[in-house]
Every structure is written in C-alpha cells, then in structure tokens.
Amino acid sequence: MNIISDRKDTDEIIPIWKDTYLQGYITISFNDIVKKLGKPITNVHWKITARWCGTKIIDDGNNKIKSIVYTIYDYKDQDRERNVRPWQFYMWHIGGHGKRALDVVRELFPDAKILSEEEYDDMIMRNTKNRCYGCNEEFFLIDLERMEYGKGRSALYCKNCVSRLKENKI
Ligand SMILES: [Zn+2]
C-alpha cells in the first residue's frame, strides 16, 4: 500500500465520516493521537466527544487509485457530569467504509494495538464469563451456546446442558 496523498479533515460542514461505520479498535492515549493527527473535532455527536478523521488516497497498483476514509473516536464512554475522559490508553473506535480503514490507521500508529471488530468480539468471547442457564456454572462465552427453551425465549447454555436440552432432559 503506497500512500500518495494525505488529507486531514476538520471541516464540520462536509463531514467525510458520513456513512462510515465501526471497523475495529485502537488502544492508544489521547496525546499520542494528537501528536500525529492534531486536535480532534469535538461536540459533533452526543455519543462522541472527540473525533479525528482523514482520507488517504492510495495507489493500489495497476493505476487503481482509491480513497480510504478513516475516523478515530470515543463512543458513549464519556462521563459528561464530571467531564472525566478516560483517555490514557483508551480503546478508541475506528470507523471507515471497509476494513482498509484499519490498514491506514495501522500505518499511522504502527506501535499501537489494533483489533478488527471480529478480533475484538473473539477476545470478548474468550475472556468474558457468563453463567449457564441450565446448571448455573460459569463458562467463557465461547463455550456457551444460545438455545431456545420456550416459546420465544432463549438463554446461554453450556455444551453439557445443550445436549441435555436437545434430548429434552431439562
Ligand atoms: Zn450448564
């Protein structure tokens, strides 16, 4: 990927993040982003207190010039009452029109931990525990399966309880 042009966007009238959506996450401090991208745009959305946004025009080879929009922002995490911002090694959202946005952010911050949305979901599944609705034992989410147990009702069950449920034993 060869970056041939770089534009940062602080224009609030024509937001280039229009129609972008969540692609992944970057764990980095507020100050490290400012060092690279300057001050964020603020107060553009009630769920977001800071947002950086830019476009990279890249030459994909064979004269395929592409414009990749990336945006980095906090999301529904601000403590507006006390104006406390958890911005030291905060996990920011990365938005874009596709996964290429993650490549652009990776180039901007090669030392930061960046996860795609799928990698993040997988991490949560492997590290978060929940109780099985059948036996009430704790399991990691990855070992639980959502099963229907009544009309329109479902819950998380462990593998043991799933097979018992399938045999109608519980
Ligand atoms: Zn169980």
Residues whose N, C-alpha, C, O or C-beta is under 5 A from the ligand:
A	BS01	ZN	C132 G134 C135 N136 C158 C161
